[in-house]
Amino acid sequence: MPISLRPAGRATLGVKTELKNMNSFRAVEKALEFEIHRQEMMLEYGKPVQQQTLLWDANRNVAEPMRSKEYSHDYRYFPEPDLVPIQVDQMFVNSIRDAMPELPAAKKERFIREFNLPEYDAQVLTETPELAVYFEETALRLNNKKMVSNWVMGPVLRALKETGASIQEFKISSSALAELLALLEADEISSKSAETVFEDMLKTEKTTTEIVKEKGLKQIKDSGVVQQAVDQVINANPNEVNEFIGGKEKIFGFLMGQAMKITQGKADPKQIQSLLREKLTQLKNEK
């Protein structure tokens, strides 16, 4: 296995060395790391790299000179008389290139570019072709690609790890996950409800729609109902309300939780937050 480094700014490669005696992929990895580091150090300190063959010692994790090869003819290159030269035309090369699947590095860059994903997300989602396909099939059905990424890297991968299943064997198909996330994206269900539906989908054969309907998880959008819940919380917690008005901002989280509890987690948290803060501000101004 030949190794040659090219210092930054130089047009041609440096002196080549050759590694032998690696009998496993791990040994190949360690030998390459060793020789690359060795050549880097020699070049950094201005020492010449000799053209030679190095023997890898797996017990000591070092490569030692086996024999030197100063010139190309030392490698004894010569044509094989029983093999005729093969001319490969560009059309054939292009056909092979066009038939190749999208490689992981290219897919990663495309996910970053087209779906506006962070590099970390794209890296995780392209670790296997099957996971990349599952993510993309789901993401193409939704506008919020980052939300899809979060769910695939979170609940989906967690469920696969717990069950030991592969993504091909995963019980929730990409279309089923997309159906669930579409409800979440449209604020038809809350994040908490979406997690409940996801867990039920893993245990049953029911669809998202069936679970949402059976458990009454559809998000409350009636502002009158939400306002009633906010008023109920304020009336039931006068001490906490006074503390908030007095400057204890952290109390707001408690009051929010009480309102969500009254609505059984079905109300839009943003709507509750807005109405609750509006009501508290009104009470504060009145005092």
Secondary structure, DSSP 4 states (H G I P E B T S, - for coil): -EE----TT-SS----EEEE---SHHHHHHHHHHHHHHHHHHHHTTPPPP-EEEEEETTTTEEEEEEE--SGGGG-----TTS------HHHHHHHHHHSPPPHHHHHHHHHHHH---HHHHHHHTSSHHHHHHHHHHHTT-S-HHHHHHHIIIIIHHHHHHHT--TTT-SS-HHHHHHHHHHHHTTSS-HHHHHHHHHHHHHSS--HHHHHHHHT-PPB--HHHHHHHHHHHHHH-HHHHHHHHTT-TTHHHHHHHHHHHHTTT-B-HHHHHHHHHHHHHHHHHH-
